[in-house]
Amino acid sequence: FLSKFSKKMETEFKREIDVSKSRFPVCIVWSPLPILTALFPFIGHTGICTTDGRIHDFAGPYTIGIDEMCFGSPTKYIPIDYPSDR
């Protein structure tokens, strides 16, 4: 059952990054924090994206924002390797 489901997902999965719509399939996204990032450039706010490109942002305790990061739109993204063969 799982192998059939996995193969079905792989055929439907399209990795098209669309910056204008903030769609980053299977990526980790990053946005700067006001003032802190200016002082320490390696500090920022991260989110993780699903296969359809929706951003999941962990904004606080028991709070998960979807498609809306709490510190603005992402400025950087890193694609995650998605295994095509399991």
N, C-alpha and C positions, 0 to 999 in steps of 0.2 A: 504493500500500500504506500509506504513512504517513498519508495523509489519512483513510483508512478507520479506521485504528487511533486516530488523534487524535479523530475524531468518536465512536468507540465509548467512549473514555475520558471524553469530555465528558458523554455521556448517563449513565454510571455514577457520575460524580463528584457527591457530595453534600457541601455545606459546612455541616455542623452542628457547632458548637463545643459540647463537653460538658466543662465544667470539673471536674465531680465524677469523671469517668473520665480526666482529663488528655488529652483528644482535641482537638487544635487543627488541623484540616485547612488546609494551605497557609498556615502562619503561622510567624513567628519568635517564639520564646518566650524569656523572660528570668527569671533567678532571682538573688536577692541573694547576695553573697559575705559570709560572716561577718566582721565588724569593718571590712573595706575599704569596703563599701557604706555603713556608718554614717558613715565619714569622708568618702568621696567618693561621693555618691549616683548618679553616672552610671556607676560601675563595677559590673559584674555578670557573670554567666555566661549565654551564649546557646546556643540550640539551634534546629534547623530541623525543621519537620514535613512529612511527606509528605501526599498527598491523602487518605489514610485516617486522618490525625490522629496517627500515631505520631511521637514525638519522637526525633530523632537528636541525640545529645549527643557532641561531640568532647571527650572527657575527658582525653586525653593522647596521647603518641606511639603511633600504631597502635592506638588504643583508641576505639571508637565505641559508646557506650551507646545502646540502643534502649529507649524508654519508661521510662528511669530516669536523671534528671539527677543529676550527681555532687554538686550542692549543694542538693538538695531539689526539691520541686515548683515549677513556674513560677508566678510571681506576676504577670507581665504577658505579654501577647501582642499581636502586630501582624499582622493579616491581610495577605497578599501578594495583589496584584491578579493574578488568573488570567485570561489572555486567552481569551475564549470563541470568538473567530474568528481563525483564522490564515490 
